[in-house]
Amino acid sequence: MTQGTFSENTPVRFNDALPEAVDVVVIGGGIAGVATAWFLAQRGKKVLVAEKGRVAGEQSSRNWGWVRQQGRDWAELPIMMESNRIWRGLAQETGEPDLAFTQSSNIKLAESAETLAGYEAWRELSMQHQLETNILTVEEVAERFPDVNGNFVGGMDTPSDGRGEPWLAVPALARAAQKKGVAVIENCAVRTLDLNGGRVTGVVTEKGRVACEQVLLAAGAWSTFFADNSGINLPQLAVRSTAGRTEATPEFYSNNIYVPGLALRRRSDGGYTVSTGDIAEHYVSPKSFRYFTRFLALMKVASRDIQIRPAAPKGYPGSWGMARRWSGDETTPFERMRVLNPEPSQKAVRRMEERLPQRFPKLAGVKLAESWAGMIDVTPDAVPTLGALDLPGLYVATGLSGHGFGIGPAVGRIMADVITGRDAGHDLSRFRPERFFDGSPIKPGPY
């Protein structure tokens, strides 16, 4: 078993017939879109998931696989706690073992008093929600993690956190949605909305028109461009993040562990997923200039090494020369880039190779078997954009900002209820699409 990074050459696995009409069209086959379709089907809705390339082909399969409550933004935390509960029952409820959740605890170790003070402040938030999170002393770190190297002053432990296998789990949830009647179609880009009287009456896909009254835009790094073509301003930018996996090796470290400059989690194939977690690369595009001032606050507080690249490769979201407007009878950028499969950062790969034996000496000699990269859809405040857009019938779930795999199931439940007019069960004001235009201050969450 390998990571299974998808490309446009990956065989099509979801090829249902295009329906003439549904209740809801979901644009995008990532975790948020597929989870929403699953919950909509439970509510008796007829749903189409239209994916331009492959289900989970982009960031939904390229993340760390952490199902993490720890360190979440104050408004995300109760939603993530719900998602943790959902994850625990998905494999049994769906009959899909690839949706297995492994409780493994989430550990963050600190090498400075300032960092540890931040952990202690976040623990106060967790206590407000009755989420067990423990601050580890220097002595406790030394006792529990004698084989992890660093000048640690303490740490943080959230025992109920865990992990899953992204590239297996999201397609498994899509299969479960199919069993409930959801049509899932790969190589089926939605080109435009079909509007009548100022509201959604359908979509135009590359395979034909589908009538519907509601549409969920859950297209990850591509969402802002689809919205722009529909006359909607949706601020987000794409950031490249690199990860890798080791060859199979005995299980020396069972927890999700983050130490400064390196993150580690055990995989079901016997290796470890690793990432430096400290490099965020952004390719300059026209939207970089359009949204520059909105991202200033995030750039000031981001804990990562933000690297600006001069221009995105051809076909990347927002690359120079990419079409900005198109009609339903034109080939779109979504069809020209079926699966966004960026090259991994060689700088990040070198850091992983150097730091892995330094930080985790029991893994000395264990080699990286594979590395990959994904493009994360990041909002100016690094929390999702969820809710209704300023066009009747159109909803959005995007900008999950690298937090999406873990929180995705609860986002799906929430969006299914929002779309069907039910109570979302959480305060969504932090995530409202209009927050970037109504004069609200931009207050970044953890990224």
QUILINQUI-V979235 format. One record per pair of residues at least 12 apart in sequence whose C-alpha atoms are under 6 Angstrom apart, sorted by the first residue. I is the first residue (numbers start at 0). J is the second residue. Records with the same first field share a line. If there is no record, write none. Layout:
BEGIN
I->J  J
END
This chain:
BEGIN
5->56
6->338
7->337  338
13->183  184  185
14->184
15->182  183  184
19->209
20->209  210  211
21->45  46  211
22->45  46  211
23->46  211  213  214
24->46  47  214
25->48  214  215
26->49  216  217  218
27->49  50  217  218
28->50  54  55
29->55  59
30->59  169  407
31->407  411
32->217
33->173
34->408  411
35->411  412  415
37->176
38->412  415
39->415
46->181
47->181  182  183
48->183
49->184  187
50->185  187  188
51->186  187  188  337
52->185  186  337  338
53->185
58->373
60->165  166
61->373
64->162  163  164  165
65->162
66->161  162  405
67->160
72->444
79->406
82->406  408  409
87->100
93->175
97->167  168
98->168
100->162  163
101->161  162
102->160  161
103->161  254
104->157  158  159  160  161  254
105->156  157  160  255
106->155  156  256
107->154  155  256  257
108->154  258
109->151  152  153  154
110->150  151  152
132->156  157
133->155  156
134->154  155
135->153  154  155
136->153
137->152  153
147->358  359
148->358
188->204  205
189->203  204
190->203  204  327
191->203  327
198->391
199->212  392
200->212
203->327
212->392
213->392  393
214->393
215->394  395
216->395
217->396  397
219->376  397
220->237  376
228->324
235->377  378
236->376  377
237->374  375  376
238->279  280  281  374  375
239->279  280  373  374
240->279  372  373
241->343  371  372
242->273  274  370  371
243->272  273  369  370  371
244->271  272  273  367  368  369
245->270  271  366  367  368
246->270  368
247->269  270
248->269  270
260->275  277
261->274  275
262->274
277->303  304
278->303  304
279->304  305
280->305  306  307
281->307  308
282->308  310  311
283->309  310
284->317  318
293->379
294->379
297->443
314->336
341->372
343->371  372
375->400  401
376->398  400
377->398  400
378->398
380->441  442  443  444
381->400  443  444
383->397  398  399  430
384->396  397  398  430  432
385->430  431
END
